[in-house]
Amino acid sequence: MTDITPAATAPTRVRIAPSPTGDPHVGTAYIGLLNYVFAKQRAGKFVLRIEDTDRTRFVSTSEQMIFESLRWVGLTWDEGPDVGGPFGPYRQSERTEIYRQHAEILLTNGWAYRAFETPEELEAERKSQMAAKLPPKYIGRSRNFSEADIASELAAGTPYTVRLRVPQGSGQKTTFRDELRGDITFDHANVDDQVLLKSDGFPTYHLANVVDDHLMQITDVIRAEEWISSTPKHVLLYEAFGWPQPRFWHMPLLRNPDKSKISKRKNPVSLVYYLEAGFLPQAMLNFLGLMGGGMAQPTEQEIVSKGLNTKEGDLFTLGDMVEKFRFERISLGGPVFDLTKLKWLNGEYLRRLSPDDFYTALRQNVLSDDYLRDIAALIQNRVETLAQFGDMTNFFLADNIMPTPEIFVPKKRSLEDTLAFTADLLTTLEAAPWEPDSIEAAMKTLGEFKQWPVKENFMLLRAILTGSTQSPPLMDSLIIFGKPRSIDRIRRFLNLQTDLAKRAANQKK
């Protein structure tokens, strides 16, 4: 284990670099919190960079959601797209010329080469390797092209990517130090000639990441352990440019209670969901701070002195975490993202609010003016008295809506068929832009493919969302309820009904 005291040479600079490809992930907040604490403990700088070079998955509203969600949790950054800083721009899409210039440096010094294979050739190569039970890896002809071959392809206007030339041959290896794990070595036989610059001129994560970290003077790269396998490529890039490399800290991944990697199929992973579902930001931050084991549990005396009426003693502030969190305490076993524990912790915070603060929290979240106004407009023409408001809108305010099979299974369909279609419906809606026409079109396309008529298709979703076969207009209800909560409601329904069906089948055996 290396010394984790502040560096005596360069000022500490860390960053998080989320991609605006959808709702901000709880994992982003988790890694962001660790980076924030690391910087504050060392009087350093915490940087937010937006990695938006994947234009095929880019979501225009995602960047603003990242800003709002991270601030909701309590994180602030010293430099970033919205606050500026001396090393901008902080959006990668605004730095493409920088990456092209650096790709040219690597082409000139021999650390990179142009690859002219078509997507079809690469796919055929991948399938051939998989059929031979070999790990997919680029072995195209371009690596060994002569200058004449390259000139010929360029003259013909053949599209190309730029790839890293990983040193090959017997015994070629790269070793780097992980500050939590020690030295890690990768044999180059298992390191691919990674694409650095795509044919559209945009960089891949690997080139942009290394160039930006160097130019922004990042001293410590603190990220999830899933990036360990990419680190040898990054180390080679630092070597190729002749740059000193930062220190690498790969944090254990958040896990589901069954120890699998946290996923949206088993837990809500959108920070927006937790905001809209009425979790308090201080509870979420406290919960994420417990991940990994770096926060020492308070002693009984500390619990009493702080007035924490709980035997678990898990309540603390961001300031407490900066003061007491120790990176050397981090356990490499994946921290469990236990939603039951989070709800308990949120309840502890709710019970400590004054009645006025509790009411304010309600009005800011589940009873906001905007939310109630949208709901009221939806049912105004459907009620005869104001008292009927609750009868028609309870599903907007209830957390646990769970219809019975008599309501959600269409006639002439089996429970198994219905649950299988629900799983497909969940996948479809997760990918759909959240606006009425897109949702409706996606559902109709799925229904046609699976031979589920519109009436059955829409009635199933209505039953899942509202617990009834009658409700205000379905598409408008989905928009008001919001994508994160709608998806969560479908997920919880599917998980519960699938478990019940399995238990019933087992009892029959």
C-alpha positions, 0 to 999 in steps of 0.5 A: 500500500502506498502512502496516501498522505497529500503529495508534496510536489504537485497539488492534488487534482481529481476528476469525474467524467460522466457521459451524457447518455441517459439518467445520471447513475448512482455509481457516478455519485458514488465515485464523485463522492470519493473524488470530492472527499479525496480532494478536500482532504488534500486541499486539492481541486475536484473537476467535472468533465463531460465525456460526450464523444459517443454521439450515437448514445448522446442524450441532449437533456442528460448533461443538465440532469448530471449537474442537478443530480450531483448538486442534489446529493451535495457535491460541488466541483471547482472546475467544469463546463458550467463553472469554467476553470483554467483547463477548459473546455470541459466538454470533450465534444469541444476538444476534438481538434486537440485529440486529432492533433495528439493522434497525429503525434502518435502516427508520427512517432509510430505508436499508432497506425491507420486501420482501413478494415470495414465494419463488416470485415471486423465483424467477420473477424470477431465471429471467426475468433468466437467460433474458435473460442478465442477472445475477440481481438483485432488482428487486421492487416493494416498494422503491417501496411507499408507506406505505399499501402497507406498512401494507396488507401488514402488516395482512394478515400478509404475511411480509416480509424487510428489504432494504438500499436501495442508492442507485441512479442514474447514477454511483452507486458505492462505493469502499473500500480493500483493504489489499493491493490498493488502492482497489476501486470497485463500480458500484451497478448491480452491487450488489444490494438485499441481504436483511438480515433474513430472514422468520424474524427471523434476520439474513443474514451481511451485517447480522450481520457488520457489526453484530458487527464494530462492536460488538466493536470490530474494527479490521481485517477479514482474510478470504478474497478471495471476500468482496470482492464483498460488501464494498460492501454492508458499506461501505454499511451502515457509512455507513447506521449512521454508523459508521467502517469497519474496514480490509479485508484480503482474502487470496488463496484457497487453490488446488488444484495446477491453480489452481482454488479448493480444493475437497473434490473434489480435496483433503481440506478438513476439518481433522478429516481431517488430525487423524485421518489422522495429520498432526502439528499443527505440520506443518499449521500450518507448511504453512498459514504458507507460504501466501501468501508472507508468510513469508520463507524462512530463509537457508542459515545459519539452516537450519544453525543450527537443524539443519534438514537440508533444502534447502527450509528450510520448518520453523518454529514459530508463534513464528517466524511471529509474528516474521517474517511480513510482510503486505506480502510476501503474493502475490495469486496464489492459494497452492497447497494441495499435498497432496504438499508437506504430506505431505513436510513432515509427514514432516520433522516425524515424522523429528525426533521421538524414538522415544518421541514418535513412538510417542506420536503413533501412540497419539494418532492411528491407534492410540488406545485408543478406536479399537482398542477400537471395532475389536476389538468389531466383529470379536470374534465373527468371529475364531478367534485373536487373530492374525486381528485384522490380517487382518480389520482392515487396512483400518482402519489402511492409508492406501492401499486401492485395489481392482481393477475385478474387485472393485468393478465389479458383474456386468453393470455397466460401469466407466463406469456404476460410476464415475458411480454412485460420483460420485453416492454420494460426493455423497450421503454428503458430505451425509448425517448420519454415523450408521448409519441415516442412511447406510443410508437415503441409500444406499438412496434413491440406489440406488432412484433410480439403479436400483442394487440394495442388494447392488450399491450396498453391495458397491461401497462395501465394496470402496472402503472395505476393498479386499475384498468381505468385511469386518465390518459396513459401516455400523459400519465407516464409523462407526468409520473416520469421515466425513472419512477415508471420504469421502477414501477414496472421493474418492481411489478415484474420482479415480484410477479416472477418470484410469485410465479416461481414459488407457485410452480415449485409448490406444484412439484 
